[in-house]
Amino acid sequence: MTNMDCSHIRFCDRKSDVDLEQLTTLFEIAAFWARERDFENLAVAVANSEPVVTVWDGKSQIGFARATSDGIYRACIWDVVIHPDYQGLGLGRKMVETVLSHPRMSRVERVYLMTTHQQKFYERIGFEENPSTTMVLYNQPEFSPLAAVGSPVGASIESD
């Protein structure tokens, strides 16, 4: 490990700058929740995220975070990860602060973050536990939006 001074953190002006091969390896090393992600789907996730932040030590991608946002009401931070050899240096905090300062995030009324093991880290940045009900819908091939709103399965929608 070399001395880090946080100047390696940058916004990806071109999402093609994200090294998806190195990102896949970083997830395998440091992100238990993302170890099974494949290259093609990561490319889609990165393409649909704004901002995307990477941390580099020379030519090695050692950190990554991304967010999605409507720019004013709601946003969500995803996939915050720092290589274990570089944890504890303040890079994770700086990376999250960089995401939050991006124009797509800086005016947002509420920023969400889902984490299962790092609550104390995010509390130090200013996040609070959210006591409200959170719901999730897992995308299932047999899911029918029509069935979900009470229409008989297999019913057709007529238009004028």
C-alpha positions, -999 to 999 in steps of 0.1 A, spaced: 0 0 0 12 35 -8 4 67 10 -30 79 0 -41 116 0 -77 113 -13 -67 132 -45 -72 99 -63 -110 102 -58 -127 115 -89 -161 116 -106 -163 94 -136 -169 119 -163 -172 90 -187 -187 59 -172 -165 39 -197 -136 49 -174 -149 24 -148 -128 -7 -151 -155 -34 -148 -130 -62 -147 -112 -46 -117 -146 -37 -102 -157 -73 -104 -125 -84 -86 -130 -56 -60 -166 -69 -53 -153 -104 -49 -126 -92 -24 -146 -67 -3 -183 -68 -10 -201 -100 2 -234 -87 -11 -220 -83 -47 -197 -113 -52 -221 -130 -76 -226 -100 -99 -215 -106 -135 -197 -83 -158 -226 -76 -182 -251 -67 -155 -225 -44 -137 -221 -26 -170 -259 -19 -171 -259 -8 -134 -230 16 -140 -246 30 -172 -278 38 -153 -262 54 -123 -252 91 -118 -229 99 -101 -204 71 -103 -172 76 -82 -140 56 -83 -109 56 -62 -76 48 -78 -41 40 -65 -21 43 -97 -37 20 -122 -55 0 -95 -92 7 -88 -94 4 -50 -128 20 -44 -162 24 -60 -196 40 -53 -226 48 -73 -260 65 -69 -293 69 -86 -315 100 -82 -344 120 -96 -323 151 -88 -347 167 -63 -368 144 -41 -352 110 -37 -319 93 -43 -302 61 -33 -265 53 -28 -254 19 -39 -223 -4 -38 -199 16 -16 -167 -5 -15 -131 1 -6 -104 -25 -10 -96 -40 25 -60 -28 23 -71 8 21 -99 8 47 -95 30 77 -78 58 58 -109 80 54 -114 71 17 -149 56 22 -161 87 39 -146 109 13 -161 88 -15 -196 90 1 -192 128 6 -181 131 -31 -213 112 -42 -234 135 -20 -218 167 -34 -226 158 -70 -252 181 -87 -276 151 -91 -275 145 -53 -268 178 -36 -304 192 -37 -322 159 -30 -346 160 -1 -340 124 11 -310 101 3 -315 64 10 -289 38 17 -293 1 24 -266 -16 45 -266 -46 68 -232 -43 85 -219 -7 83 -245 14 101 -220 30 125 -198 41 96 -227 58 78 -240 73 111 -206 91 115 -213 107 80 -248 119 91 -271 91 80 -298 81 105 -317 48 110 -350 50 93 -378 36 114 -404 38 87 -416 7 69 -394 -4 40 -408 -27 14 -393 -47 -14 -406 -65 -45 -384 -92 -58 -386 -94 -96 -401 -127 -104 -407 -141 -139 -443 -152 -130 -452 -117 -117 -481 -101 -135 -488 -64 -129 -524 -70 -139 -528 -97 -112 -513 -73 -87 -541 -47 -93 -569 -73 -92 -574 -80 -129 -578 -117 -137 -546 -133 -148 -545 -135 -186 -570 -106 -191 -563 -84 -220 -563 -46 -219 -585 -30 -244 -578 4 -259 -600 27 -279 
